[in-house]
């Protein structure tokens, strides 16, 4: 899966991938405006643990991009909501 969008004149992409060492899958947000791709953030789903984490690799990422990344994780069906009360 790959999704491209333009925001404030820059090109961004979310890419789906897997990581055998960390035993899970991820959605990675990157800035593709310049020839050198800059990874900004990721949402990672640990398969065995059923746990989702967010990692930012740069400061001051526009919130709209974070929203897009989290929304993409929700579309994948990852458990990102609050646990239900007993």
PyMOL Python script that loads the backbone (N, CA, C, O; Angstrom):
from pymol import cmd

cmd.read_pdbstr("""\
ATOM      1  N   UNK A   1       0.831  -1.174   0.000  1.00  0.00           N
ATOM      2  CA  UNK A   1       0.000   0.000   0.000  1.00  0.00           C
ATOM      3  C   UNK A   1       0.877   1.238   0.000  1.00  0.00           C
ATOM      4  O   UNK A   1       1.884   1.300   0.705  1.00  0.00           O
ATOM      5  N   UNK A   2       0.500   2.190  -0.769  1.00  0.00           N
ATOM      6  CA  UNK A   2       1.197   3.469  -0.814  1.00  0.00           C
ATOM      7  C   UNK A   2       0.167   4.543  -1.125  1.00  0.00           C
ATOM      8  O   UNK A   2      -0.709   4.348  -1.968  1.00  0.00           O
ATOM      9  N   UNK A   3       0.273   5.668  -0.446  1.00  0.00           N
ATOM     10  CA  UNK A   3      -0.673   6.762  -0.640  1.00  0.00           C
ATOM     11  C   UNK A   3       0.110   8.067  -0.665  1.00  0.00           C
ATOM     12  O   UNK A   3       0.862   8.358   0.265  1.00  0.00           O
ATOM     13  N   UNK A   4      -0.061   8.851  -1.718  1.00  0.00           N
ATOM     14  CA  UNK A   4       0.630  10.138  -1.868  1.00  0.00           C
ATOM     15  C   UNK A   4      -0.345  11.292  -1.717  1.00  0.00           C
ATOM     16  O   UNK A   4      -1.479  11.230  -2.191  1.00  0.00           O
ATOM     17  N   UNK A   5       0.114  12.353  -1.047  1.00  0.00           N
ATOM     18  CA  UNK A   5      -0.678  13.575  -0.922  1.00  0.00           C
ATOM     19  C   UNK A   5       0.260  14.777  -0.932  1.00  0.00           C
ATOM     20  O   UNK A   5       1.442  14.674  -0.606  1.00  0.00           O
ATOM     21  N   UNK A   6      -0.306  15.924  -1.318  1.00  0.00           N
ATOM     22  CA  UNK A   6       0.431  17.183  -1.266  1.00  0.00           C
ATOM     23  C   UNK A   6      -0.175  18.034  -0.158  1.00  0.00           C
ATOM     24  O   UNK A   6      -1.394  18.162  -0.052  1.00  0.00           O
ATOM     25  N   UNK A   7       0.697  18.615   0.670  1.00  0.00           N
ATOM     26  CA  UNK A   7       0.259  19.470   1.772  1.00  0.00           C
ATOM     27  C   UNK A   7       1.228  20.642   1.877  1.00  0.00           C
ATOM     28  O   UNK A   7       2.439  20.446   1.985  1.00  0.00           O
ATOM     29  N   UNK A   8       0.695  21.858   1.847  1.00  0.00           N
ATOM     30  CA  UNK A   8       1.522  23.075   1.915  1.00  0.00           C
ATOM     31  C   UNK A   8       2.661  23.060   0.888  1.00  0.00           C
ATOM     32  O   UNK A   8       3.779  23.482   1.183  1.00  0.00           O
ATOM     33  N   UNK A   9       2.364  22.574  -0.308  1.00  0.00           N
ATOM     34  CA  UNK A   9       3.338  22.591  -1.387  1.00  0.00           C
ATOM     35  C   UNK A   9       4.401  21.505  -1.330  1.00  0.00           C
ATOM     36  O   UNK A   9       5.329  21.503  -2.139  1.00  0.00           O
ATOM     37  N   UNK A  10       4.272  20.566  -0.367  1.00  0.00           N
ATOM     38  CA  UNK A  10       5.242  19.465  -0.258  1.00  0.00           C
ATOM     39  C   UNK A  10       4.522  18.150  -0.513  1.00  0.00           C
ATOM     40  O   UNK A  10       3.320  18.037  -0.274  1.00  0.00           O
ATOM     41  N   UNK A  11       5.263  17.151  -1.002  1.00  0.00           N
ATOM     42  CA  UNK A  11       4.701  15.832  -1.315  1.00  0.00           C
ATOM     43  C   UNK A  11       5.025  14.855  -0.192  1.00  0.00           C
ATOM     44  O   UNK A  11       6.176  14.723   0.223  1.00  0.00           O
ATOM     45  N   UNK A  12       3.993  14.176   0.291  1.00  0.00           N
ATOM     46  CA  UNK A  12       4.144  13.214   1.372  1.00  0.00           C
ATOM     47  C   UNK A  12       3.593  11.864   0.934  1.00  0.00           C
ATOM     48  O   UNK A  12       2.713  11.780   0.077  1.00  0.00           O
ATOM     49  N   UNK A  13       4.134  10.807   1.546  1.00  0.00           N
ATOM     50  CA  UNK A  13       3.691   9.453   1.207  1.00  0.00           C
ATOM     51  C   UNK A  13       3.595   8.624   2.475  1.00  0.00           C
ATOM     52  O   UNK A  13       4.402   8.762   3.395  1.00  0.00           O
ATOM     53  N   UNK A  14       2.590   7.761   2.503  1.00  0.00           N
ATOM     54  CA  UNK A  14       2.487   6.735   3.546  1.00  0.00           C
ATOM     55  C   UNK A  14       2.692   5.397   2.854  1.00  0.00           C
ATOM     56  O   UNK A  14       2.029   5.080   1.867  1.00  0.00           O
ATOM     57  N   UNK A  15       3.621   4.624   3.389  1.00  0.00           N
ATOM     58  CA  UNK A  15       3.969   3.320   2.823  1.00  0.00           C
ATOM     59  C   UNK A  15       3.741   2.242   3.885  1.00  0.00           C
ATOM     60  O   UNK A  15       4.085   2.428   5.053  1.00  0.00           O
ATOM     61  N   UNK A  16       3.162   1.122   3.469  1.00  0.00           N
ATOM     62  CA  UNK A  16       2.965  -0.045   4.328  1.00  0.00           C
ATOM     63  C   UNK A  16       4.153  -0.975   4.160  1.00  0.00           C
ATOM     64  O   UNK A  16       4.611  -1.203   3.040  1.00  0.00           O
ATOM     65  N   UNK A  17       4.657  -1.513   5.266  1.00  0.00           N
ATOM     66  CA  UNK A  17       5.763  -2.461   5.181  1.00  0.00           C
ATOM     67  C   UNK A  17       5.755  -3.414   6.362  1.00  0.00           C
ATOM     68  O   UNK A  17       4.965  -3.261   7.294  1.00  0.00           O
ATOM     69  N   UNK A  18       6.640  -4.398   6.314  1.00  0.00           N
ATOM     70  CA  UNK A  18       6.766  -5.345   7.423  1.00  0.00           C
ATOM     71  C   UNK A  18       8.201  -5.364   7.917  1.00  0.00           C
ATOM     72  O   UNK A  18       9.138  -5.066   7.176  1.00  0.00           O
ATOM     73  N   UNK A  19       8.350  -5.721   9.179  1.00  0.00           N
ATOM     74  CA  UNK A  19       9.661  -5.757   9.822  1.00  0.00           C
ATOM     75  C   UNK A  19       9.762  -7.078  10.581  1.00  0.00           C
ATOM     76  O   UNK A  19       9.122  -7.255  11.617  1.00  0.00           O
ATOM     77  N   UNK A  20      10.561  -7.995  10.064  1.00  0.00           N
ATOM     78  CA  UNK A  20      10.703  -9.323  10.663  1.00  0.00           C
ATOM     79  C   UNK A  20      11.391  -9.234  12.018  1.00  0.00           C
ATOM     80  O   UNK A  20      11.001  -9.936  12.950  1.00  0.00           O
ATOM     81  N   UNK A  21      12.398  -8.392  12.145  1.00  0.00           N
ATOM     82  CA  UNK A  21      13.127  -8.275  13.413  1.00  0.00           C
ATOM     83  C   UNK A  21      12.241  -7.784  14.549  1.00  0.00           C
ATOM     84  O   UNK A  21      12.355  -8.270  15.675  1.00  0.00           O
ATOM     85  N   UNK A  22      11.365  -6.833  14.271  1.00  0.00           N
ATOM     86  CA  UNK A  22      10.464  -6.324  15.317  1.00  0.00           C
ATOM     87  C   UNK A  22       9.152  -7.096  15.374  1.00  0.00           C
ATOM     88  O   UNK A  22       8.312  -6.823  16.232  1.00  0.00           O
ATOM     89  N   UNK A  23       8.963  -8.061  14.469  1.00  0.00           N
ATOM     90  CA  UNK A  23       7.786  -8.917  14.414  1.00  0.00           C
ATOM     91  C   UNK A  23       6.496  -8.109  14.281  1.00  0.00           C
ATOM     92  O   UNK A  23       5.617  -8.158  15.141  1.00  0.00           O
ATOM     93  N   UNK A  24       6.410  -7.365  13.177  1.00  0.00           N
ATOM     94  CA  UNK A  24       5.194  -6.604  12.959  1.00  0.00           C
ATOM     95  C   UNK A  24       5.179  -5.898  11.615  1.00  0.00           C
ATOM     96  O   UNK A  24       6.006  -6.143  10.737  1.00  0.00           O
ATOM     97  N   UNK A  25       4.202  -5.010  11.496  1.00  0.00           N
ATOM     98  CA  UNK A  25       4.030  -4.239  10.273  1.00  0.00           C
ATOM     99  C   UNK A  25       3.948  -2.753  10.629  1.00  0.00           C
ATOM    100  O   UNK A  25       3.674  -2.390  11.772  1.00  0.00           O
ATOM    101  N   UNK A  26       4.191  -1.903   9.627  1.00  0.00           N
ATOM    102  CA  UNK A  26       4.210  -0.476   9.904  1.00  0.00           C
ATOM    103  C   UNK A  26       3.625   0.332   8.760  1.00  0.00           C
ATOM    104  O   UNK A  26       3.547  -0.124   7.620  1.00  0.00           O
ATOM    105  N   UNK A  27       3.219   1.535   9.097  1.00  0.00           N
ATOM    106  CA  UNK A  27       2.881   2.568   8.129  1.00  0.00           C
ATOM    107  C   UNK A  27       3.877   3.689   8.373  1.00  0.00           C
ATOM    108  O   UNK A  27       3.996   4.195   9.489  1.00  0.00           O
ATOM    109  N   UNK A  28       4.578   4.066   7.341  1.00  0.00           N
ATOM    110  CA  UNK A  28       5.653   5.045   7.450  1.00  0.00           C
ATOM    111  C   UNK A  28       5.281   6.303   6.681  1.00  0.00           C
ATOM    112  O   UNK A  28       4.907   6.233   5.510  1.00  0.00           O
ATOM    113  N   UNK A  29       5.382   7.454   7.339  1.00  0.00           N
ATOM    114  CA  UNK A  29       5.111   8.748   6.726  1.00  0.00           C
ATOM    115  C   UNK A  29       6.429   9.376   6.317  1.00  0.00           C
ATOM    116  O   UNK A  29       7.328   9.526   7.144  1.00  0.00           O
ATOM    117  N   UNK A  30       6.554   9.746   5.043  1.00  0.00           N
ATOM    118  CA  UNK A  30       7.797  10.359   4.580  1.00  0.00           C
ATOM    119  C   UNK A  30       7.521  11.569   3.703  1.00  0.00           C
ATOM    120  O   UNK A  30       6.471  11.688   3.072  1.00  0.00           O
ATOM    121  N   UNK A  31       8.506  12.465   3.688  1.00  0.00           N
ATOM    122  CA  UNK A  31       8.474  13.653   2.832  1.00  0.00           C
ATOM    123  C   UNK A  31       9.226  13.280   1.562  1.00  0.00           C
ATOM    124  O   UNK A  31      10.420  12.982   1.607  1.00  0.00           O
ATOM    125  N   UNK A  32       8.527  13.297   0.427  1.00  0.00           N
ATOM    126  CA  UNK A  32       9.116  12.895  -0.857  1.00  0.00           C
ATOM    127  C   UNK A  32       9.306  14.076  -1.795  1.00  0.00           C
ATOM    128  O   UNK A  32       9.441  13.897  -3.005  1.00  0.00           O
ATOM    129  N   UNK A  33       9.316  15.286  -1.238  1.00  0.00           N
ATOM    130  CA  UNK A  33       9.446  16.474  -2.070  1.00  0.00           C
ATOM    131  C   UNK A  33      10.819  16.548  -2.722  1.00  0.00           C
ATOM    132  O   UNK A  33      10.928  16.834  -3.914  1.00  0.00           O
ATOM    133  N   UNK A  34      11.852  16.295  -1.956  1.00  0.00           N
ATOM    134  CA  UNK A  34      13.230  16.371  -2.440  1.00  0.00           C
ATOM    135  C   UNK A  34      13.713  14.990  -2.876  1.00  0.00           C
ATOM    136  O   UNK A  34      13.105  13.984  -2.510  1.00  0.00           O
ATOM    137  N   UNK A  35      14.790  14.926  -3.648  1.00  0.00           N
ATOM    138  CA  UNK A  35      15.315  13.626  -4.087  1.00  0.00           C
ATOM    139  C   UNK A  35      15.675  12.693  -2.917  1.00  0.00           C
ATOM    140  O   UNK A  35      15.553  11.474  -3.033  1.00  0.00           O
ATOM    141  N   UNK A  36      16.114  13.269  -1.803  1.00  0.00           N
ATOM    142  CA  UNK A  36      16.408  12.465  -0.615  1.00  0.00           C
ATOM    143  C   UNK A  36      15.130  12.332   0.203  1.00  0.00           C
ATOM    144  O   UNK A  36      14.601  13.332   0.688  1.00  0.00           O
ATOM    145  N   UNK A  37      14.631  11.116   0.362  1.00  0.00           N
ATOM    146  CA  UNK A  37      13.392  10.871   1.096  1.00  0.00           C
ATOM    147  C   UNK A  37      13.674  10.987   2.593  1.00  0.00           C
ATOM    148  O   UNK A  37      14.635  10.410   3.102  1.00  0.00           O
ATOM    149  N   UNK A  38      12.819  11.744   3.292  1.00  0.00           N
ATOM    150  CA  UNK A  38      12.974  11.922   4.736  1.00  0.00           C
ATOM    151  C   UNK A  38      11.805  11.255   5.452  1.00  0.00           C
ATOM    152  O   UNK A  38      10.647  11.626   5.259  1.00  0.00           O
ATOM    153  N   UNK A  39      12.127  10.263   6.283  1.00  0.00           N
ATOM    154  CA  UNK A  39      11.089   9.582   7.064  1.00  0.00           C
ATOM    155  C   UNK A  39      10.756  10.467   8.262  1.00  0.00           C
ATOM    156  O   UNK A  39      11.639  10.861   9.023  1.00  0.00           O
ATOM    157  N   UNK A  40       9.462  10.772   8.415  1.00  0.00           N
ATOM    158  CA  UNK A  40       9.024  11.667   9.482  1.00  0.00           C
ATOM    159  C   UNK A  40       8.481  10.933  10.695  1.00  0.00           C
ATOM    160  O   UNK A  40       8.760  11.313  11.832  1.00  0.00           O
ATOM    161  N   UNK A  41       7.702   9.877  10.456  1.00  0.00           N
ATOM    162  CA  UNK A  41       7.047   9.168  11.563  1.00  0.00           C
ATOM    163  C   UNK A  41       6.570   7.805  11.092  1.00  0.00           C
ATOM    164  O   UNK A  41       6.530   7.515   9.896  1.00  0.00           O
ATOM    165  N   UNK A  42       6.208   6.972  12.070  1.00  0.00           N
ATOM    166  CA  UNK A  42       5.634   5.674  11.741  1.00  0.00           C
ATOM    167  C   UNK A  42       4.629   5.271  12.807  1.00  0.00           C
ATOM    168  O   UNK A  42       4.707   5.699  13.958  1.00  0.00           O
ATOM    169  N   UNK A  43       3.690   4.443  12.398  1.00  0.00           N
ATOM    170  CA  UNK A  43       2.816   3.719  13.313  1.00  0.00           C
ATOM    171  C   UNK A  43       3.194   2.258  13.130  1.00  0.00           C
ATOM    172  O   UNK A  43       3.192   1.746  12.011  1.00  0.00           O
ATOM    173  N   UNK A  44       3.522   1.583  14.242  1.00  0.00           N
ATOM    174  CA  UNK A  44       3.981   0.196  14.169  1.00  0.00           C
ATOM    175  C   UNK A  44       3.027  -0.705  14.936  1.00  0.00           C
ATOM    176  O   UNK A  44       2.642  -0.392  16.063  1.00  0.00           O
ATOM    177  N   UNK A  45       2.643  -1.834  14.322  1.00  0.00           N
ATOM    178  CA  UNK A  45       1.775  -2.823  14.953  1.00  0.00           C
ATOM    179  C   UNK A  45       2.583  -4.088  15.228  1.00  0.00           C
ATOM    180  O   UNK A  45       3.042  -4.757  14.303  1.00  0.00           O
ATOM    181  N   UNK A  46       2.751  -4.411  16.522  1.00  0.00           N
ATOM    182  CA  UNK A  46       3.455  -5.629  16.931  1.00  0.00           C
ATOM    183  C   UNK A  46       2.477  -6.791  16.850  1.00  0.00           C
ATOM    184  O   UNK A  46       1.527  -6.870  17.630  1.00  0.00           O
ATOM    185  N   UNK A  47       2.714  -7.694  15.900  1.00  0.00           N
ATOM    186  CA  UNK A  47       1.791  -8.799  15.657  1.00  0.00           C
ATOM    187  C   UNK A  47       1.513  -9.630  16.904  1.00  0.00           C
ATOM    188  O   UNK A  47       0.358  -9.806  17.291  1.00  0.00           O
ATOM    189  N   UNK A  48       2.560 -10.139  17.530  1.00  0.00           N
ATOM    190  CA  UNK A  48       2.393 -11.056  18.648  1.00  0.00           C
ATOM    191  C   UNK A  48       1.757 -10.387  19.858  1.00  0.00           C
ATOM    192  O   UNK A  48       0.970 -11.007  20.574  1.00  0.00           O
ATOM    193  N   UNK A  49       2.096  -9.129  20.084  1.00  0.00           N
ATOM    194  CA  UNK A  49       1.579  -8.410  21.252  1.00  0.00           C
ATOM    195  C   UNK A  49       0.217  -7.769  20.990  1.00  0.00           C
ATOM    196  O   UNK A  49      -0.519  -7.465  21.928  1.00  0.00           O
ATOM    197  N   UNK A  50      -0.116  -7.566  19.721  1.00  0.00           N
ATOM    198  CA  UNK A  50      -1.358  -6.883  19.388  1.00  0.00           C
ATOM    199  C   UNK A  50      -1.333  -5.427  19.821  1.00  0.00           C
ATOM    200  O   UNK A  50      -2.371  -4.845  20.136  1.00  0.00           O
ATOM    201  N   UNK A  51      -0.152  -4.848  19.834  1.00  0.00           N
ATOM    202  CA  UNK A  51       0.056  -3.488  20.352  1.00  0.00           C
ATOM    203  C   UNK A  51       0.482  -2.548  19.232  1.00  0.00           C
ATOM    204  O   UNK A  51       1.235  -2.936  18.338  1.00  0.00           O
ATOM    205  N   UNK A  52      -0.002  -1.314  19.285  1.00  0.00           N
ATOM    206  CA  UNK A  52       0.335  -0.307  18.291  1.00  0.00           C
ATOM    207  C   UNK A  52       1.096   0.829  18.979  1.00  0.00           C
ATOM    208  O   UNK A  52       0.708   1.285  20.054  1.00  0.00           O
ATOM    209  N   UNK A  53       2.184   1.280  18.346  1.00  0.00           N
ATOM    210  CA  UNK A  53       2.952   2.401  18.886  1.00  0.00           C
ATOM    211  C   UNK A  53       3.193   3.434  17.785  1.00  0.00           C
ATOM    212  O   UNK A  53       3.167   3.118  16.595  1.00  0.00           O
ATOM    213  N   UNK A  54       3.427   4.671  18.212  1.00  0.00           N
ATOM    214  CA  UNK A  54       3.728   5.775  17.307  1.00  0.00           C
ATOM    215  C   UNK A  54       5.154   6.231  17.570  1.00  0.00           C
ATOM    216  O   UNK A  54       5.551   6.409  18.721  1.00  0.00           O
ATOM    217  N   UNK A  55       5.923   6.421  16.506  1.00  0.00           N
ATOM    218  CA  UNK A  55       7.295   6.920  16.620  1.00  0.00           C
ATOM    219  C   UNK A  55       7.461   8.117  15.693  1.00  0.00           C
ATOM    220  O   UNK A  55       7.151   8.038  14.504  1.00  0.00           O
ATOM    221  N   UNK A  56       7.952   9.230  16.242  1.00  0.00           N
ATOM    222  CA  UNK A  56       8.228  10.420  15.429  1.00  0.00           C
ATOM    223  C   UNK A  56       9.736  10.552  15.288  1.00  0.00           C
ATOM    224  O   UNK A  56      10.475  10.397  16.260  1.00  0.00           O
ATOM    225  N   UNK A  57      10.184  10.837  14.083  1.00  0.00           N
ATOM    226  CA  UNK A  57      11.612  10.971  13.805  1.00  0.00           C
ATOM    227  C   UNK A  57      12.013  12.408  13.507  1.00  0.00           C
ATOM    228  O   UNK A  57      13.176  12.696  13.223  1.00  0.00           O
ATOM    229  N   UNK A  58      11.025  13.314  13.578  1.00  0.00           N
ATOM    230  CA  UNK A  58      11.284  14.725  13.326  1.00  0.00           C
ATOM    231  C   UNK A  58      10.324  15.541  14.190  1.00  0.00           C
ATOM    232  O   UNK A  58       9.222  15.082  14.493  1.00  0.00           O
ATOM    233  N   UNK A  59      10.728  16.732  14.585  1.00  0.00           N
ATOM    234  CA  UNK A  59       9.868  17.613  15.363  1.00  0.00           C
ATOM    235  C   UNK A  59       8.993  18.447  14.433  1.00  0.00           C
ATOM    236  O   UNK A  59       9.300  18.620  13.254  1.00  0.00           O
ATOM    237  N   UNK A  60       7.917  18.951  14.980  1.00  0.00           N
ATOM    238  CA  UNK A  60       7.025  19.895  14.303  1.00  0.00           C
ATOM    239  C   UNK A  60       6.417  19.346  13.010  1.00  0.00           C
ATOM    240  O   UNK A  60       6.392  20.032  11.988  1.00  0.00           O
ATOM    241  N   UNK A  61       5.936  18.122  13.064  1.00  0.00           N
ATOM    242  CA  UNK A  61       5.211  17.543  11.931  1.00  0.00           C
ATOM    243  C   UNK A  61       3.801  18.126  11.957  1.00  0.00           C
ATOM    244  O   UNK A  61       3.152  18.093  13.002  1.00  0.00           O
ATOM    245  N   UNK A  62       3.311  18.657  10.840  1.00  0.00           N
ATOM    246  CA  UNK A  62       1.948  19.201  10.836  1.00  0.00           C
ATOM    247  C   UNK A  62       0.933  18.153  11.308  1.00  0.00           C
ATOM    248  O   UNK A  62       0.978  16.992  10.903  1.00  0.00           O
ATOM    249  N   UNK A  63       0.025  18.594  12.167  1.00  0.00           N
ATOM    250  CA  UNK A  63      -0.940  17.666  12.755  1.00  0.00           C
ATOM    251  C   UNK A  63      -1.783  16.963  11.689  1.00  0.00           C
ATOM    252  O   UNK A  63      -2.152  15.802  11.866  1.00  0.00           O
ATOM    253  N   UNK A  64      -2.088  17.644  10.598  1.00  0.00           N
ATOM    254  CA  UNK A  64      -2.886  17.023   9.537  1.00  0.00           C
ATOM    255  C   UNK A  64      -2.216  15.770   8.998  1.00  0.00           C
ATOM    256  O   UNK A  64      -2.896  14.810   8.636  1.00  0.00           O
ATOM    257  N   UNK A  65      -0.889  15.771   8.940  1.00  0.00           N
ATOM    258  CA  UNK A  65      -0.157  14.590   8.467  1.00  0.00           C
ATOM    259  C   UNK A  65      -0.224  13.457   9.488  1.00  0.00           C
ATOM    260  O   UNK A  65      -0.347  12.290   9.118  1.00  0.00           O
ATOM    261  N   UNK A  66      -0.143  13.805  10.779  1.00  0.00           N
ATOM    262  CA  UNK A  66      -0.267  12.784  11.831  1.00  0.00           C
ATOM    263  C   UNK A  66      -1.674  12.183  11.786  1.00  0.00           C
ATOM    264  O   UNK A  66      -1.843  10.970  11.912  1.00  0.00           O
ATOM    265  N   UNK A  67      -2.663  13.027  11.609  1.00  0.00           N
ATOM    266  CA  UNK A  67      -4.040  12.554  11.509  1.00  0.00           C
ATOM    267  C   UNK A  67      -4.196  11.583  10.341  1.00  0.00           C
ATOM    268  O   UNK A  67      -4.829  10.536  10.481  1.00  0.00           O
ATOM    269  N   UNK A  68      -3.630  11.925   9.206  1.00  0.00           N
ATOM    270  CA  UNK A  68      -3.670  11.062   8.022  1.00  0.00           C
ATOM    271  C   UNK A  68      -3.017   9.714   8.317  1.00  0.00           C
ATOM    272  O   UNK A  68      -3.533   8.670   7.916  1.00  0.00           O
ATOM    273  N   UNK A  69      -1.878   9.736   9.020  1.00  0.00           N
ATOM    274  CA  UNK A  69      -1.159   8.503   9.356  1.00  0.00           C
ATOM    275  C   UNK A  69      -1.993   7.631  10.297  1.00  0.00           C
ATOM    276  O   UNK A  69      -2.118   6.427  10.069  1.00  0.00           O
ATOM    277  N   UNK A  70      -2.558   8.215  11.338  1.00  0.00           N
ATOM    278  CA  UNK A  70      -3.375   7.457  12.295  1.00  0.00           C
ATOM    279  C   UNK A  70      -4.653   6.950  11.629  1.00  0.00           C
ATOM    280  O   UNK A  70      -5.076   5.819  11.869  1.00  0.00           O
ATOM    281  N   UNK A  71      -5.261   7.780  10.800  1.00  0.00           N
ATOM    282  CA  UNK A  71      -6.451   7.367  10.058  1.00  0.00           C
ATOM    283  C   UNK A  71      -6.139   6.170   9.153  1.00  0.00           C
ATOM    284  O   UNK A  71      -6.965   5.268   9.011  1.00  0.00           O
ATOM    285  N   UNK A  72      -4.965   6.162   8.551  1.00  0.00           N
ATOM    286  CA  UNK A  72      -4.545   5.037   7.701  1.00  0.00           C
ATOM    287  C   UNK A  72      -4.387   3.766   8.524  1.00  0.00           C
ATOM    288  O   UNK A  72      -4.733   2.681   8.056  1.00  0.00           O
ATOM    289  N   UNK A  73      -3.866   3.886   9.753  1.00  0.00           N
ATOM    290  CA  UNK A  73      -3.738   2.719  10.637  1.00  0.00           C
ATOM    291  C   UNK A  73      -5.114   2.185  11.011  1.00  0.00           C
ATOM    292  O   UNK A  73      -5.310   0.973  11.084  1.00  0.00           O
ATOM    293  N   UNK A  74      -6.056   3.074  11.246  1.00  0.00           N
ATOM    294  CA  UNK A  74      -7.421   2.652  11.577  1.00  0.00           C
ATOM    295  C   UNK A  74      -8.043   1.895  10.404  1.00  0.00           C
ATOM    296  O   UNK A  74      -8.748   0.906  10.608  1.00  0.00           O
ATOM    297  N   UNK A  75      -7.785   2.353   9.183  1.00  0.00           N
ATOM    298  CA  UNK A  75      -8.320   1.678   7.999  1.00  0.00           C
ATOM    299  C   UNK A  75      -7.739   0.273   7.837  1.00  0.00           C
ATOM    300  O   UNK A  75      -8.376  -0.606   7.259  1.00  0.00           O
ATOM    301  N   UNK A  76      -6.511   0.069   8.358  1.00  0.00           N
ATOM    302  CA  UNK A  76      -5.893  -1.264   8.326  1.00  0.00           C
ATOM    303  C   UNK A  76      -6.525  -2.197   9.358  1.00  0.00           C
ATOM    304  O   UNK A  76      -6.289  -3.405   9.339  1.00  0.00           O
ATOM    305  N   UNK A  77      -7.327  -1.629  10.256  1.00  0.00           N
ATOM    306  CA  UNK A  77      -7.974  -2.443  11.290  1.00  0.00           C
ATOM    307  C   UNK A  77      -7.131  -2.633  12.536  1.00  0.00           C
ATOM    308  O   UNK A  77      -7.421  -3.503  13.358  1.00  0.00           O
ATOM    309  N   UNK A  78      -6.086  -1.825  12.684  1.00  0.00           N
ATOM    310  CA  UNK A  78      -5.230  -1.949  13.861  1.00  0.00           C
ATOM    311  C   UNK A  78      -5.950  -1.416  15.091  1.00  0.00           C
ATOM    312  O   UNK A  78      -6.726  -0.466  14.986  1.00  0.00           O
ATOM    313  N   UNK A  79      -5.704  -2.013  16.260  1.00  0.00           N
ATOM    314  CA  UNK A  79      -6.397  -1.598  17.492  1.00  0.00           C
ATOM    315  C   UNK A  79      -5.854  -0.273  18.042  1.00  0.00           C
ATOM    316  O   UNK A  79      -4.976  -0.270  18.905  1.00  0.00           O
ATOM    317  N   UNK A  80      -6.375   0.844  17.542  1.00  0.00           N
ATOM    318  CA  UNK A  80      -5.850   2.136  17.976  1.00  0.00           C
ATOM    319  C   UNK A  80      -6.790   2.894  18.896  1.00  0.00           C
ATOM    320  O   UNK A  80      -6.438   3.962  19.395  1.00  0.00           O
ATOM    321  N   UNK A  81      -7.985   2.356  19.129  1.00  0.00           N
ATOM    322  CA  UNK A  81      -8.948   3.039  19.996  1.00  0.00           C
ATOM    323  C   UNK A  81      -8.680   2.755  21.462  1.00  0.00           C
ATOM    324  O   UNK A  81      -7.833   1.934  21.814  1.00  0.00           O
ATOM    325  N   UNK A  82      -9.423   3.453  22.304  1.00  0.00           N
ATOM    326  CA  UNK A  82      -9.339   3.217  23.752  1.00  0.00           C
ATOM    327  C   UNK A  82      -9.923   1.852  24.062  1.00  0.00           C
ATOM    328  O   UNK A  82     -10.893   1.435  23.430  1.00  0.00           O
ATOM    329  N   UNK A  83      -9.335   1.140  25.046  1.00  0.00           N
ATOM    330  CA  UNK A  83      -9.936  -0.145  25.447  1.00  0.00           C
ATOM    331  C   UNK A  83     -11.330   0.103  26.016  1.00  0.00           C
ATOM    332  O   UNK A  83     -11.588   1.137  26.632  1.00  0.00           O
ATOM    333  N   UNK A  84     -12.212  -0.851  25.802  1.00  0.00           N
ATOM    334  CA  UNK A  84     -13.572  -0.720  26.332  1.00  0.00           C
ATOM    335  C   UNK A  84     -13.556  -0.906  27.834  1.00  0.00           C
ATOM    336  O   UNK A  84     -12.769  -1.687  28.371  1.00  0.00           O
ATOM    337  N   UNK A  85     -14.442  -0.172  28.513  1.00  0.00           N
ATOM    338  CA  UNK A  85     -14.549  -0.293  29.968  1.00  0.00           C
ATOM    339  C   UNK A  85     -15.197  -1.615  30.318  1.00  0.00           C
ATOM    340  O   UNK A  85     -16.084  -2.088  29.607  1.00  0.00           O
ATOM    341  N   UNK A  86     -14.749  -2.221  31.428  1.00  0.00           N
ATOM    342  CA  UNK A  86     -15.343  -3.507  31.843  1.00  0.00           C
ATOM    343  C   UNK A  86     -16.776  -3.368  32.289  1.00  0.00           C
ATOM    344  O   UNK A  86     -17.404  -4.357  32.665  1.00  0.00           O
TER     345      UNK A  86
END
""", "prot")
cmd.dss("prot")
cmd.show_as("cartoon", "prot")
cmd.util.cbc("prot")
cmd.orient("prot")
